[in-house]
Amino acid sequence: MIPASLQRGIAAGILSAFVVIGTGPAALAQSGRSTPQSTRGTPAKPAPATKPNPAPAAKANAAKTNAAKPTAAAAGAAAGAAAAARPAQAATGPGGASLLTSYGDWGVYTAQTGRSKICYALSQPKDRLPKNVNRDPAYLFVSFRPAENVKNEVALVLGFTAKENGPAEAAVGNASYALITKAANAWLKNPAEEGQAIATMARSGTVTVKMQSARGASLTDRYSLNGFGKALEHARKECAS
């Protein structure tokens, strides 16, 4: 029997190839470990509307009408500003998965490939140190793949190539979990600790991930756990139905 750590190492090589060609998480799951890739697009800006120039009398009437409704105009502007200020998860998530809902700093996404469904709770780091190092987007996620009898799988996309067999750990509360890295991906070194790690995350405030790049740089990502418990439960129920 191939040890679990070796299986993850073999799977990670396959995952890296998938990430390069932009395959979604449902297809990536077929390799044994799911690695979502950011496919967030930029929506096209609508063309500005053109208004006909009204006659002088119409302009005067319009001015009177607008003057009579300052409260409605101000309320509309305030509502627009408030909506713009609220952070929102992308409707199409990493790997092209669909956003179901979000809780705090965590989003719940699902994807379907044939009869195989994948559900996951996902977040991005709030802080990345040192700040002067350029890196690709990073993700911490917990996934469920009922077709493969996989649940509570903790994984990370690091956003850089990690040092092979280099030091890496995730600190949650007073606990620390060793990570195994492969290319730009990471998992808990001991899969048997996944349940314990998730329980600790549900009652903690942050996850601090420390690792070393292929160039030897020590890097740190800090993830907020605000909303994690609700997002995880929603993802679990979504793949249980």
Secondary structure as GFF3:
##gff-version 3
##sequence-region A 1 241
A	DSSP	alpha_helix	4	21	.	.	.	ID=ss1
A	DSSP	alpha_helix	25	28	.	.	.	ID=ss2
A	DSSP	three_ten_helix	29	31	.	.	.	ID=ss3
A	DSSP	alpha_helix	56	67	.	.	.	ID=ss4
A	DSSP	alpha_helix	70	85	.	.	.	ID=ss5
A	DSSP	three_ten_helix	94	96	.	.	.	ID=ss6
A	DSSP	beta_strand	98	103	.	.	.	ID=ss7
A	DSSP	beta_strand	106	113	.	.	.	ID=ss8
A	DSSP	beta_strand	116	123	.	.	.	ID=ss9
A	DSSP	beta_strand	127	129	.	.	.	ID=ss10
A	DSSP	beta_strand	139	145	.	.	.	ID=ss11
A	DSSP	three_ten_helix	146	148	.	.	.	ID=ss12
A	DSSP	beta_strand	150	157	.	.	.	ID=ss13
A	DSSP	beta_strand	169	172	.	.	.	ID=ss14
A	DSSP	beta_strand	175	182	.	.	.	ID=ss15
A	DSSP	beta_strand	185	188	.	.	.	ID=ss16
A	DSSP	three_ten_helix	191	193	.	.	.	ID=ss17
A	DSSP	alpha_helix	194	202	.	.	.	ID=ss18
A	DSSP	beta_strand	206	212	.	.	.	ID=ss19
A	DSSP	beta_strand	218	224	.	.	.	ID=ss20
A	DSSP	alpha_helix	228	238	.	.	.	ID=ss21
###
